[in-house]
Amino acid sequence: MIEQRDETSVQEDSIVSIITGLLYPFIIVFGIYIILNGHDTPGGGFQGGAILAVLFIGRYLVAHSDDFDIHRAHNVEKVLLAILILVPVVFVFGSLSRSYPQLNQVYLVFMNLLIGFKVALGLTIVVFRYAFFEDR
Amino acid sequence: MRQAVLTAFVLLLMVFVLFIANGHREILPNEISTYYVHNFTGDTGALNAVAAIYLNYRMYDTIFEALILITSIIGMLHFFKAGGNK
């Protein structure tokens, strides 16, 4: 017998919610730090994006909110992927990185940011898709 | 019956691919890796060799990795039974 569980009966754990609230700014700063310094130190877009995804997942774990629009996030991710393909096609394959070597750092940081946000959205969509539809 | 045939076909295909992959001995010269290690800062402006490789030398790898992630999400959104559109 599967227990019927509705959203109002879920008890919110105050310890978890307070600690998660305290951790939010550190998660944001840590994720963005890893993304922005990916070209100088170990790290980068994928790792920082995974950390930023914890933001949304933690929010869901605390509040059980279902106001996250999966399809809008999916559309944003598609746009990010299009930019992610266009920028290197122009910059690297068009050998602009040889002609303008001063743009190399800007390119690396920009690409890491794009990859980071895309990975964060992707992991969030995966987890929320399961959380919304597969737990019944 | 159909499932058994399909399973046998997939297994045969797997053995075939593994056979080819094992018989192929390709030894690459390490000139490329030596070049990367010595020249990545001047070529790409990065101080981290990994970032230099995945954002410049091996850009196709990163593009298709991002594509794999979005493809898996598209497959998950469209082909799972439960839920559907929210």
Backbone of each chain as ProteinMPNN parsed JSONL, in Angstrom:
{"seq_chain_A": "MIEQRDETSVQEDSIVSIITGLLYPFIIVFGIYIILNGHDTPGGGFQGGAILAVLFIGRYLVAHSDDFDIHRAHNVEKVLLAILILVPVVFVFGSLSRSYPQLNQVYLVFMNLLIGFKVALGLTIVVFRYAFFEDR", "coords_chain_A": {"N_chain_A": [[0.861, -1.197, 0.0], [0.715, 2.023, -1.023], [1.617, 4.943, 0.567], [-0.38, 7.763, 0.754], [0.702, 10.963, 0.172], [0.424, 14.25, 0.817], [1.269, 17.675, -0.016], [0.947, 19.484, 2.057], [1.135, 18.105, 4.401], [3.748, 17.592, 4.861], [6.239, 17.862, 7.137], [8.184, 20.624, 7.895], [11.604, 20.692, 8.439], [13.206, 22.476, 10.84], [15.88, 22.773, 11.484], [17.276, 21.882, 9.195], [16.29, 23.718, 7.319], [17.154, 26.197, 8.309], [19.945, 25.915, 8.355], [20.425, 25.451, 5.648], [19.586, 27.879, 4.617], [21.534, 29.514, 5.742], [23.701, 28.596, 4.331], [23.322, 29.345, 1.707], [24.449, 31.906, 0.584], [27.165, 31.245, 0.648], [27.277, 29.036, -1.016], [26.587, 30.226, -3.462], [28.688, 32.092, -3.797], [30.914, 30.416, -3.763], [30.45, 28.703, -5.968], [30.423, 30.568, -8.122], [32.942, 31.607, -7.832], [34.522, 29.364, -8.461], [33.794, 29.016, -11.113], [34.63, 31.463, -12.291], [37.367, 31.436, -11.868], [38.214, 29.327, -13.328], [39.98, 29.185, -15.457], [42.444, 29.688, -14.417], [42.94, 28.231, -12.091], [42.419, 24.891, -10.768], [39.231, 23.65, -11.671], [36.261, 25.055, -13.094], [33.723, 25.417, -15.661], [31.96, 23.148, -15.602], [32.263, 22.024, -13.053], [31.719, 24.232, -11.339], [29.13, 24.744, -12.188], [27.782, 22.478, -11.294], [27.925, 22.953, -8.572], [26.391, 25.279, -8.362], [23.946, 24.236, -9.054], [23.173, 22.959, -6.786], [22.01, 24.929, -5.318], [19.298, 25.367, -6.256], [18.351, 22.775, -5.871], [18.695, 22.393, -3.134], [16.934, 24.329, -2.231], [14.554, 23.196, -3.029], [14.564, 20.9, -1.442], [14.245, 21.997, 1.072], [11.889, 23.627, 1.035], [9.983, 22.317, -0.525], [8.856, 23.409, -2.805], [6.981, 23.823, -5.782], [7.226, 25.651, -7.827], [8.961, 25.892, -9.85], [9.647, 26.392, -13.186], [9.996, 23.995, -15.415], [10.033, 23.853, -18.192], [10.518, 26.421, -19.074], [13.088, 26.798, -18.033], [14.354, 24.857, -19.532], [14.171, 25.962, -22.087], [15.766, 28.264, -21.766], [18.162, 26.958, -21.364], [18.56, 25.814, -23.86], [19.003, 28.126, -25.411], [21.36, 29.001, -24.219], [23.003, 26.884, -24.973], [23.08, 27.252, -27.727], [24.49, 29.688, -27.904], [26.784, 28.777, -26.751], [27.758, 27.062, -28.696], [28.06, 28.764, -30.863], [29.932, 30.79, -30.141], [32.607, 29.57, -29.764], [32.851, 28.535, -32.377], [33.081, 30.816, -33.927], [35.245, 32.081, -32.642], [37.4, 30.263, -31.994], [37.511, 28.309, -34.074], [37.433, 30.033, -36.189], [39.89, 31.073, -35.974], [40.305, 33.466, -34.603], [41.443, 33.6, -32.173], [44.118, 33.477, -32.581], [44.597, 35.82, -33.998], [43.751, 37.885, -32.312], [45.149, 37.862, -29.561], [44.769, 39.059, -27.089], [42.153, 38.798, -26.425], [41.823, 36.312, -25.419], [41.661, 35.633, -22.66], [39.216, 36.812, -21.944], [37.523, 35.329, -23.522], [37.866, 32.75, -22.389], [36.837, 33.107, -19.769], [34.224, 33.867, -20.349], [33.239, 31.61, -21.702], [33.449, 29.698, -19.676], [31.59, 30.735, -17.877], [29.203, 30.492, -19.382], [29.078, 27.674, -19.732], [28.914, 26.938, -17.069], [26.397, 28.023, -16.162], [24.745, 26.653, -17.87], [25.157, 23.955, -17.202], [24.313, 24.032, -14.554], [21.568, 24.643, -14.853], [20.82, 22.368, -16.313], [21.312, 20.153, -14.57], [19.581, 20.895, -12.529], [17.109, 20.724, -13.828], [17.02, 17.971, -14.348], [16.93, 16.868, -11.721], [14.604, 18.079, -10.684], [12.678, 17.164, -12.426], [12.499, 14.493, -11.753], [11.738, 14.865, -9.092], [9.247, 16.131, -9.262], [7.608, 14.388, -10.751], [8.181, 11.663, -10.439], [7.974, 10.739, -7.88], [5.585, 9.881, -6.968]], "CA_chain_A": [[0.0, 0.0, 0.0], [1.522, 3.241, -1.107], [1.071, 5.984, 1.421], [-0.697, 9.013, 0.053], [1.397, 12.042, 0.869], [0.196, 15.539, 0.148], [2.356, 18.622, 0.255], [0.757, 20.248, 3.296], [1.417, 17.304, 5.581], [5.186, 17.425, 5.038], [6.768, 18.712, 8.193], [9.453, 21.258, 7.554], [12.608, 20.561, 9.48], [13.731, 23.837, 11.007], [17.351, 22.744, 11.463], [17.719, 21.813, 7.798], [15.979, 24.937, 6.568], [17.999, 27.31, 8.769], [21.328, 25.707, 7.907], [20.478, 25.66, 4.2], [19.526, 29.326, 4.401], [22.852, 30.086, 6.05], [24.7, 28.16, 3.359], [23.055, 29.869, 0.363], [25.441, 32.836, 0.034], [28.459, 30.576, 0.453], [27.164, 28.201, -2.22], [26.634, 31.104, -4.642], [30.029, 32.664, -3.948], [31.852, 29.338, -4.09], [30.216, 28.275, -7.347], [30.85, 31.599, -9.068], [34.41, 31.666, -7.737], [35.116, 28.254, -9.223], [33.586, 29.26, -12.55], [35.414, 32.6, -12.777], [38.787, 31.143, -11.817], [38.451, 28.038, -13.953], [41.095, 29.194, -16.407], [43.714, 29.855, -13.707], [43.106, 27.213, -11.054], [41.533, 23.761, -11.019], [37.823, 24.018, -11.607], [35.752, 25.409, -14.406], [32.286, 25.536, -15.844], [31.182, 21.982, -15.205], [32.292, 21.871, -11.598], [30.983, 25.331, -10.734], [27.716, 24.584, -12.489], [27.232, 21.474, -10.39], [27.739, 23.568, -7.254], [25.257, 26.204, -8.435], [22.703, 23.46, -9.108], [22.809, 22.637, -5.404], [21.181, 26.036, -4.864], [17.887, 25.082, -6.516], [17.983, 21.493, -5.284], [18.561, 22.622, -1.698], [15.701, 25.073, -2.007], [13.44, 22.25, -3.132], [14.598, 20.004, -0.285], [13.76, 22.686, 2.262], [10.554, 24.21, 0.971], [9.104, 21.506, -1.351], [8.115, 24.285, -3.705], [6.936, 23.326, -7.158], [7.0, 26.787, -8.709], [10.055, 25.948, -10.822], [9.12, 26.068, -14.518], [11.003, 23.161, -16.075], [10.133, 24.097, -19.634], [11.205, 27.7, -19.288], [14.52, 26.551, -17.803], [14.852, 24.089, -20.665], [14.355, 26.897, -23.211], [16.958, 29.065, -21.467], [19.326, 26.109, -21.564], [18.772, 25.689, -25.303], [19.621, 29.365, -25.887], [22.753, 28.975, -23.754], [23.758, 25.922, -25.786], [23.317, 27.86, -29.039], [25.609, 30.633, -27.755], [27.963, 27.963, -26.437], [28.313, 26.515, -29.928], [28.409, 29.844, -31.796], [31.114, 31.563, -29.748], [33.86, 28.927, -30.174], [32.932, 28.398, -33.831], [33.613, 32.072, -34.453], [36.498, 32.529, -32.029], [38.495, 29.297, -32.082], [37.608, 27.722, -35.409], [37.744, 31.126, -37.09], [41.256, 31.459, -35.598], [40.426, 34.803, -34.022], [42.272, 33.531, -30.968], [45.492, 33.774, -33.009], [44.724, 37.214, -34.437], [43.564, 38.79, -31.166], [45.468, 37.079, -28.348], [44.35, 39.725, -25.844], [40.778, 38.398, -26.118], [41.781, 34.925, -24.992], [41.178, 35.529, -21.281], [37.786, 37.126, -21.95], [36.851, 34.16, -24.106], [37.856, 31.639, -21.434], [35.912, 33.387, -18.671], [32.858, 33.864, -20.883], [32.835, 30.236, -21.971], [33.24, 29.008, -18.403], [30.305, 31.199, -17.332], [28.115, 29.858, -20.149], [29.024, 26.25, -19.389], [28.47, 26.826, -15.683], [24.949, 28.22, -16.039], [24.049, 25.601, -18.603], [25.205, 22.718, -16.412], [23.463, 24.218, -13.382], [20.18, 24.477, -15.278], [20.585, 20.996, -16.725], [21.203, 19.273, -13.402], [18.362, 21.251, -11.813], [15.966, 20.161, -14.547], [16.999, 16.523, -14.133], [16.474, 16.542, -10.363], [13.217, 18.514, -10.486], [11.802, 16.291, -13.205], [12.246, 13.326, -10.904], [11.056, 15.243, -7.859], [7.857, 16.484, -9.52], [6.77, 13.397, -11.409], [8.494, 10.256, -10.228], [7.948, 10.353, -6.478], [4.239, 9.487, -6.54]], "C_chain_A": [[0.889, 1.237, 0.0], [0.847, 4.34, -0.295], [0.829, 7.256, 0.632], [-0.125, 10.186, 0.841], [1.088, 13.349, 0.153], [1.154, 16.578, 0.717], [2.202, 19.303, 1.612], [1.165, 19.449, 4.52], [2.912, 17.131, 5.826], [5.674, 18.411, 6.092], [8.083, 19.33, 7.756], [10.405, 21.16, 8.734], [13.316, 21.897, 9.644], [15.256, 23.85, 10.979], [17.852, 22.766, 10.03], [17.473, 23.127, 7.094], [16.876, 26.091, 7.009], [19.427, 27.147, 8.257], [21.438, 25.926, 6.402], [20.42, 27.147, 3.87], [20.846, 29.997, 4.691], [23.86, 29.763, 4.956], [24.517, 28.801, 1.988], [24.13, 30.808, -0.153], [26.789, 32.178, -0.212], [28.425, 29.697, -0.791], [27.287, 29.078, -3.469], [28.056, 31.593, -4.862], [31.024, 31.594, -4.361], [31.695, 28.887, -5.534], [30.731, 29.294, -8.345], [32.364, 31.771, -9.018], [35.057, 30.571, -8.564], [34.954, 28.48, -10.717], [34.532, 30.35, -13.038], [36.91, 32.318, -12.759], [39.134, 29.831, -12.509], [39.632, 28.03, -14.891], [42.438, 29.347, -15.714], [43.985, 28.734, -12.715], [42.222, 26.023, -11.407], [40.082, 24.128, -10.784], [37.344, 24.32, -13.001], [34.247, 25.367, -14.457], [31.507, 24.362, -15.316], [31.12, 21.857, -13.682], [31.495, 22.969, -10.903], [29.492, 25.227, -10.988], [27.055, 23.56, -11.585], [27.001, 22.06, -9.001], [26.547, 24.514, -7.271], [23.928, 25.451, -8.491], [22.225, 23.09, -7.716], [21.88, 23.702, -4.815], [19.69, 25.731, -5.014], [17.454, 23.787, -5.834], [17.794, 21.631, -3.777], [17.288, 23.371, -1.363], [14.498, 24.138, -2.09], [13.399, 21.346, -1.907], [14.016, 20.677, 0.944], [12.285, 23.007, 2.145], [9.548, 23.361, 0.212], [8.255, 22.365, -2.283], [8.122, 23.692, -5.103], [6.654, 24.474, -8.127], [8.12, 26.934, -9.737], [9.527, 25.5, -12.179], [10.181, 25.317, -15.309], [11.165, 23.564, -17.531], [10.776, 25.439, -19.945], [12.712, 27.534, -19.084], [15.135, 25.793, -18.961], [15.09, 24.994, -21.876], [15.584, 27.765, -22.995], [18.217, 28.255, -21.735], [19.623, 25.922, -23.048], [19.459, 26.931, -25.854], [21.09, 29.406, -25.48], [23.586, 28.02, -24.594], [24.062, 26.511, -27.159], [24.477, 28.848, -28.959], [26.905, 29.868, -27.534], [28.583, 27.348, -27.677], [28.803, 27.646, -30.83], [29.727, 30.513, -31.441], [32.414, 30.846, -30.109], [33.981, 28.741, -31.676], [33.511, 29.666, -34.435], [35.031, 32.306, -33.944], [37.65, 31.554, -32.242], [38.644, 28.769, -33.5], [37.858, 28.794, -36.453], [39.116, 31.716, -36.842], [41.373, 32.923, -35.234], [41.314, 34.782, -32.795], [43.746, 33.734, -31.313], [45.634, 35.248, -33.334], [44.622, 38.194, -33.281], [43.88, 38.051, -29.881], [45.037, 37.756, -27.058], [42.92, 39.353, -25.465], [40.691, 37.004, -25.521], [41.218, 34.752, -23.585], [39.682, 35.787, -21.218], [36.996, 35.93, -22.468], [36.752, 33.024, -23.093], [36.84, 31.88, -20.321], [34.469, 33.312, -19.16], [32.363, 32.436, -21.13], [32.585, 29.471, -20.684], [31.925, 29.423, -17.762], [29.14, 30.517, -18.053], [27.955, 28.394, -19.757], [28.482, 26.068, -17.982], [26.967, 26.965, -15.559], [24.181, 27.118, -16.752], [24.019, 24.301, -17.794], [24.318, 22.84, -15.18], [21.996, 24.027, -13.746], [19.88, 23.023, -15.63], [20.408, 20.068, -15.542], [19.94, 19.583, -12.613], [17.139, 20.655, -12.485], [15.872, 18.661, -14.296], [16.41, 16.191, -12.76], [15.01, 16.913, -10.178], [12.244, 17.645, -11.271], [11.471, 15.036, -12.399], [11.412, 13.704, -9.691], [9.587, 15.511, -8.113], [7.031, 15.275, -9.932], [7.016, 11.974, -10.951], [8.348, 9.829, -8.781], [6.559, 9.92, -6.049], [4.055, 7.987, -6.628]], "O_chain_A": [[1.697, 1.452, 0.903], [-0.34, 4.619, -0.46], [1.713, 7.758, -0.062], [-0.429, 10.372, 2.019], [1.462, 13.523, -1.007], [1.76, 16.39, 1.772], [3.193, 19.659, 2.249], [1.502, 20.021, 5.556], [3.316, 16.595, 6.858], [5.535, 19.625, 5.949], [8.987, 18.63, 7.3], [10.062, 21.498, 9.867], [13.947, 22.394, 8.712], [15.863, 24.813, 10.51], [18.73, 23.553, 9.679], [18.332, 23.61, 6.356], [17.314, 26.882, 6.174], [20.043, 28.103, 7.786], [22.412, 26.509, 5.924], [21.108, 27.621, 2.966], [21.248, 30.928, 3.993], [24.763, 30.553, 4.682], [25.449, 28.806, 1.183], [24.688, 30.559, -1.221], [27.48, 32.514, -1.173], [29.405, 29.615, -1.531], [27.994, 28.729, -4.414], [28.577, 31.521, -5.975], [31.882, 31.833, -5.211], [32.684, 28.708, -6.244], [31.401, 28.932, -9.312], [32.997, 32.049, -10.037], [36.026, 30.816, -9.283], [35.855, 28.177, -11.499], [35.171, 30.194, -14.079], [37.653, 32.897, -13.552], [40.218, 29.284, -12.304], [40.237, 26.98, -15.11], [43.477, 29.157, -16.347], [45.134, 28.335, -12.523], [41.354, 26.144, -12.272], [39.746, 24.824, -9.825], [37.951, 23.891, -13.982], [33.577, 25.29, -13.428], [30.491, 24.547, -14.647], [30.059, 21.614, -13.107], [30.701, 22.698, -10.002], [28.68, 25.571, -10.128], [25.915, 23.739, -11.159], [26.025, 21.725, -8.329], [25.775, 24.557, -6.313], [22.904, 25.959, -8.034], [21.028, 22.925, -7.484], [21.071, 23.417, -3.931], [18.922, 25.817, -4.057], [16.352, 23.694, -5.292], [16.861, 21.066, -3.206], [16.638, 23.099, -0.353], [13.544, 24.269, -1.323], [12.322, 21.055, -1.386], [13.373, 20.027, 1.768], [11.508, 22.698, 3.048], [8.352, 23.643, 0.285], [7.081, 22.076, -2.516], [9.123, 23.136, -5.556], [5.943, 24.304, -9.117], [8.225, 27.958, -10.412], [9.026, 24.385, -12.323], [11.137, 25.909, -15.809], [12.279, 23.614, -18.052], [11.484, 25.587, -20.94], [13.513, 28.058, -19.858], [16.281, 26.037, -19.339], [16.071, 24.829, -22.601], [16.362, 27.984, -23.924], [19.207, 28.77, -22.257], [20.784, 25.875, -23.455], [20.381, 26.827, -26.662], [21.956, 29.788, -26.267], [24.744, 28.306, -24.897], [25.149, 26.31, -27.701], [25.349, 28.858, -29.828], [27.966, 30.236, -28.039], [29.794, 27.129, -27.722], [29.836, 27.514, -31.487], [30.55, 30.778, -32.318], [33.277, 31.473, -30.724], [35.089, 28.781, -32.211], [34.334, 29.605, -35.347], [35.917, 32.684, -34.712], [38.748, 31.96, -32.623], [39.737, 28.771, -34.067], [38.435, 28.506, -37.501], [39.472, 32.739, -37.427], [42.39, 33.561, -35.506], [41.876, 35.807, -32.409], [44.539, 34.115, -30.452], [46.644, 35.869, -33.003], [45.314, 39.212, -33.259], [42.961, 37.647, -29.17], [44.944, 37.094, -26.025], [42.507, 39.561, -24.324], [39.606, 36.555, -25.154], [40.41, 33.858, -23.333], [38.954, 35.074, -20.526], [35.949, 35.57, -21.93], [35.698, 32.405, -22.945], [36.076, 30.983, -19.965], [33.601, 32.766, -18.48], [31.224, 32.097, -20.81], [31.638, 28.691, -20.592], [31.221, 28.598, -17.179], [28.207, 30.027, -17.416], [26.848, 27.929, -19.486], [27.69, 25.161, -17.725], [26.317, 26.132, -14.927], [23.112, 26.7, -16.309], [22.989, 23.632, -17.713], [23.648, 21.882, -14.796], [21.263, 23.335, -13.04], [18.818, 22.504, -15.289], [19.462, 19.281, -15.505], [19.292, 18.678, -12.087], [16.24, 20.143, -11.818], [14.785, 18.133, -14.06], [15.517, 15.352, -12.64], [14.249, 16.15, -9.582], [11.117, 17.416, -10.832], [10.328, 14.579, -12.366], [10.5, 12.976, -9.3], [8.749, 15.165, -7.28], [5.881, 15.141, -9.515], [6.118, 11.141, -11.07], [8.576, 8.66, -8.469], [6.356, 9.616, -4.874], [2.982, 7.477, -6.306]]}, "seq_chain_B": "MRQAVLTAFVLLLMVFVLFIANGHREILPNEISTYYVHNFTGDTGALNAVAAIYLNYRMYDTIFEALILITSIIGMLHFFKAGGNK", "coords_chain_B": {"N_chain_B": [[10.327, -14.151, -28.216], [11.071, -12.298, -30.209], [12.388, -10.536, -28.573], [14.477, -12.138, -27.695], [15.894, -12.541, -30.063], [16.647, -9.907, -30.578], [18.239, -9.4, -28.335], [20.294, -11.259, -28.737], [21.335, -10.213, -31.087], [22.269, -7.687, -30.248], [24.185, -8.498, -28.399], [25.969, -9.886, -30.086], [26.783, -7.769, -31.684], [28.071, -6.237, -29.776], [30.208, -7.929, -29.057], [31.523, -7.982, -31.505], [32.267, -5.263, -31.859], [33.918, -4.959, -29.621], [35.881, -6.787, -30.285], [37.032, -5.622, -32.577], [37.938, -3.238, -31.404], [39.793, -4.178, -29.593], [41.668, -5.378, -31.225], [42.877, -3.305, -32.425], [45.721, -1.579, -32.334], [46.826, 1.362, -31.513], [49.38, 3.574, -31.324], [50.099, 6.612, -30.162], [52.333, 9.258, -30.91], [53.993, 11.174, -28.376], [54.286, 13.809, -28.967], [52.256, 15.701, -29.19], [51.108, 15.981, -26.626], [53.344, 16.877, -25.252], [53.747, 19.269, -26.587], [51.386, 20.649, -25.836], [51.749, 20.881, -23.054], [53.957, 22.537, -22.905], [53.301, 24.855, -24.299], [50.787, 25.922, -23.698], [50.027, 28.244, -22.276], [50.966, 30.43, -23.766], [49.529, 30.023, -26.113], [46.77, 30.018, -25.468], [46.287, 31.71, -23.334], [45.521, 30.797, -20.866], [46.107, 29.761, -17.469], [45.707, 27.329, -16.496], [46.143, 24.145, -17.541], [44.209, 22.275, -18.127], [41.884, 23.78, -18.586], [42.776, 25.169, -20.819], [42.972, 23.094, -22.659], [40.324, 22.015, -22.788], [38.828, 24.19, -23.55], [40.016, 25.252, -25.787], [42.048, 23.754, -27.398], [40.736, 21.305, -27.62], [38.022, 21.812, -28.449], [35.79, 20.723, -29.702], [35.204, 18.511, -28.153], [34.156, 19.646, -25.795], [31.892, 20.953, -26.808], [30.333, 18.809, -27.72], [30.004, 17.482, -25.374], [28.397, 19.213, -23.89], [26.223, 19.021, -25.553], [25.494, 16.376, -25.187], [24.521, 16.443, -22.587], [22.234, 18.077, -22.862], [20.828, 16.551, -24.653], [20.257, 14.254, -23.193], [18.549, 15.375, -21.323], [16.434, 16.224, -22.948], [15.551, 13.736, -23.881], [14.723, 12.64, -21.454], [12.644, 14.382, -20.719], [10.775, 13.888, -22.698], [10.335, 11.145, -23.106], [9.788, 9.716, -20.822], [7.266, 8.016, -18.928], [5.555, 8.894, -16.817], [3.805, 11.823, -15.702], [4.497, 14.008, -17.927], [3.527, 16.917, -19.551], [4.028, 19.782, -17.601]], "CA_chain_B": [[11.139, -14.572, -29.351], [11.653, -11.094, -30.805], [13.35, -9.992, -27.605], [15.672, -12.985, -27.679], [16.661, -12.23, -31.273], [17.259, -8.587, -30.393], [19.316, -9.516, -27.361], [21.42, -11.944, -29.385], [21.931, -9.28, -32.048], [23.023, -6.663, -29.516], [25.372, -9.134, -27.831], [26.901, -10.12, -31.178], [27.335, -6.466, -32.076], [29.001, -5.825, -28.725], [31.419, -8.74, -29.207], [32.185, -7.535, -32.733], [32.901, -3.96, -31.607], [35.027, -5.161, -28.68], [36.928, -7.486, -31.023], [37.735, -4.626, -33.394], [38.622, -2.265, -30.552], [40.954, -4.794, -28.962], [42.681, -5.694, -32.223], [43.458, -2.087, -32.981], [46.754, -1.039, -31.443], [47.296, 2.637, -32.032], [50.284, 4.236, -30.383], [50.298, 7.983, -30.606], [53.535, 9.9, -30.394], [53.614, 12.122, -27.342], [54.622, 15.18, -29.342], [51.133, 16.61, -28.975], [50.972, 16.314, -25.203], [54.493, 17.714, -24.89], [53.479, 20.615, -27.11], [50.372, 21.291, -25.0], [52.267, 21.224, -21.735], [54.938, 23.608, -22.967], [52.872, 26.058, -25.012], [49.364, 26.27, -23.576], [49.812, 29.612, -21.805], [51.132, 31.361, -24.868], [48.526, 29.829, -27.145], [45.383, 30.27, -25.087], [46.154, 32.698, -22.273], [45.073, 30.204, -19.612], [47.161, 29.245, -16.602], [45.316, 25.97, -16.158], [46.258, 23.402, -18.796], [42.953, 21.592, -18.414], [40.987, 24.739, -19.226], [43.302, 25.447, -22.157], [42.662, 21.989, -23.566], [38.906, 21.789, -23.084], [38.188, 25.351, -24.169], [40.656, 25.725, -27.009], [42.592, 22.707, -28.264], [39.755, 20.242, -27.833], [36.723, 22.476, -28.286], [34.717, 19.811, -30.126], [34.87, 17.663, -27.007], [33.279, 20.391, -24.887], [30.606, 21.202, -27.469], [29.502, 17.61, -27.742], [29.662, 17.133, -23.997], [27.209, 20.006, -23.575], [25.131, 18.474, -26.357], [25.064, 15.122, -24.554], [23.703, 16.775, -21.413], [20.907, 18.561, -23.262], [20.117, 15.444, -25.298], [19.703, 13.385, -22.153], [17.404, 16.05, -20.701], [15.318, 16.163, -23.895], [15.027, 12.385, -23.842], [14.03, 12.429, -20.195], [11.398, 15.14, -20.697], [9.798, 13.461, -23.691], [10.094, 9.719, -23.246], [9.322, 9.079, -19.594], [5.82, 7.846, -18.98], [4.791, 9.639, -15.823], [3.833, 13.274, -15.752], [4.265, 14.658, -19.2], [3.694, 18.364, -19.486], [3.624, 20.438, -16.359]], "C_chain_B": [[11.86, -13.376, -29.962], [12.712, -10.5, -29.876], [14.627, -10.81, -27.591], [16.543, -12.694, -28.885], [17.379, -10.9, -31.114], [18.432, -8.657, -29.433], [20.536, -10.178, -27.973], [22.126, -11.007, -30.355], [22.798, -8.246, -31.346], [24.296, -7.253, -28.94], [26.419, -9.393, -28.907], [27.578, -8.832, -31.608], [28.374, -6.009, -31.072], [30.314, -6.598, -28.848], [32.229, -8.28, -30.412], [32.953, -6.233, -32.497], [34.093, -4.125, -30.678], [36.202, -5.832, -29.376], [37.743, -6.501, -31.857], [38.562, -3.699, -32.506], [39.856, -2.874, -29.907], [42.062, -5.084, -29.969], [43.418, -4.479, -32.736], [44.462, -1.507, -31.996], [47.287, 0.248, -32.05], [48.161, 3.292, -30.972], [50.57, 5.628, -30.919], [51.639, 8.495, -30.105], [53.153, 10.955, -29.359], [54.058, 13.543, -27.666], [53.501, 16.141, -28.974], [51.034, 17.005, -27.509], [52.144, 17.166, -24.742], [54.275, 19.147, -25.362], [52.477, 21.34, -26.222], [50.977, 21.767, -23.695], [53.2, 22.426, -21.812], [54.376, 24.908, -23.521], [51.476, 26.548, -24.685], [49.148, 27.708, -23.126], [49.956, 30.617, -22.95], [50.044, 31.235, -25.91], [47.154, 30.314, -26.724], [45.224, 31.304, -23.986], [45.67, 32.122, -20.958], [46.274, 29.76, -18.796], [46.905, 27.805, -16.192], [45.27, 25.162, -17.449], [44.957, 22.702, -19.157], [41.976, 22.529, -19.113], [41.457, 25.057, -20.636], [42.916, 24.344, -23.12], [41.171, 21.916, -23.846], [38.216, 23.007, -23.647], [38.874, 25.809, -25.437], [41.131, 24.579, -27.9], [41.538, 21.675, -28.612], [38.342, 20.785, -27.675], [35.565, 21.573, -28.692], [34.256, 18.939, -28.961], [33.888, 18.369, -26.081], [31.909, 20.616, -25.506], [29.73, 19.955, -27.4], [29.181, 17.119, -26.343], [28.433, 17.908, -23.552], [25.997, 19.468, -24.315], [24.596, 17.184, -25.748], [24.149, 15.42, -23.375], [22.306, 17.193, -21.838], [20.128, 17.461, -23.967], [19.507, 14.509, -24.265], [18.501, 14.036, -21.492], [16.193, 16.011, -21.621], [14.7, 14.768, -23.883], [14.231, 12.124, -22.585], [12.679, 13.137, -20.189], [10.349, 14.508, -21.606], [9.446, 11.988, -23.612], [9.708, 9.033, -21.95], [7.811, 9.058, -19.565], [5.104, 8.833, -18.061], [4.859, 11.132, -16.097], [3.499, 13.835, -17.107], [4.471, 16.148, -19.056], [3.247, 18.887, -18.139], [3.345, 21.895, -16.638]], "O_chain_B": [[13.066, -13.409, -30.204], [13.765, -10.033, -30.311], [15.725, -10.263, -27.488], [17.766, -12.606, -28.774], [18.552, -10.765, -31.461], [19.482, -8.06, -29.67], [21.666, -9.736, -27.768], [23.353, -10.999, -30.443], [23.913, -7.956, -31.779], [25.354, -6.624, -28.972], [27.608, -9.159, -28.69], [28.781, -8.799, -31.864], [29.418, -5.469, -31.439], [31.396, -6.018, -28.757], [33.456, -8.196, -30.356], [34.118, -6.105, -32.873], [35.146, -3.525, -30.893], [37.361, -5.511, -29.114], [38.974, -6.532, -31.853], [39.722, -3.408, -32.799], [40.853, -2.184, -29.692], [43.245, -5.045, -29.629], [44.451, -4.594, -33.396], [44.082, -1.001, -30.94], [48.093, 0.226, -32.98], [47.711, 3.531, -29.852], [51.189, 5.804, -31.969], [52.035, 8.189, -28.98], [52.088, 11.564, -29.465], [54.193, 14.381, -26.774], [53.751, 17.252, -28.508], [50.896, 18.182, -27.173], [51.969, 18.078, -23.933], [54.57, 20.107, -24.649], [52.678, 22.507, -25.886], [50.758, 22.902, -23.272], [53.236, 23.245, -20.894], [54.924, 25.974, -23.24], [51.002, 27.493, -25.314], [48.18, 28.339, -23.549], [49.154, 31.543, -23.076], [49.666, 32.228, -26.533], [46.445, 30.944, -27.508], [44.101, 31.739, -23.727], [45.427, 32.876, -20.015], [47.324, 29.426, -19.345], [47.77, 27.145, -15.617], [44.47, 25.443, -18.341], [44.631, 22.548, -20.333], [41.324, 22.155, -20.088], [40.643, 25.199, -21.548], [42.57, 24.615, -24.27], [40.768, 21.773, -25.001], [37.112, 22.887, -24.179], [38.352, 26.693, -26.115], [40.67, 24.445, -29.034], [41.452, 21.222, -29.754], [37.56, 20.282, -26.868], [34.485, 21.642, -28.106], [33.065, 18.667, -28.808], [32.909, 17.773, -25.634], [30.886, 20.491, -24.832], [28.546, 20.028, -27.069], [28.192, 16.413, -26.145], [27.535, 17.353, -22.919], [24.886, 19.454, -23.785], [23.393, 16.925, -25.784], [23.135, 14.751, -23.176], [21.313, 16.741, -21.268], [18.899, 17.431, -23.893], [18.386, 14.029, -24.432], [17.539, 13.354, -21.136], [15.067, 15.797, -21.17], [13.478, 14.626, -23.876], [13.189, 11.469, -22.626], [11.685, 12.583, -19.719], [9.156, 14.584, -21.313], [8.348, 11.607, -24.017], [9.332, 7.861, -21.975], [7.151, 9.95, -20.097], [4.169, 9.518, -18.474], [5.836, 11.637, -16.649], [2.335, 14.109, -17.402], [5.476, 16.592, -18.501], [2.214, 18.48, -17.608], [2.987, 22.64, -15.725]]}, "name": "protein", "num_of_chains": 2, "seq": "MIEQRDETSVQEDSIVSIITGLLYPFIIVFGIYIILNGHDTPGGGFQGGAILAVLFIGRYLVAHSDDFDIHRAHNVEKVLLAILILVPVVFVFGSLSRSYPQLNQVYLVFMNLLIGFKVALGLTIVVFRYAFFEDRMRQAVLTAFVLLLMVFVLFIANGHREILPNEISTYYVHNFTGDTGALNAVAAIYLNYRMYDTIFEALILITSIIGMLHFFKAGGNK"}
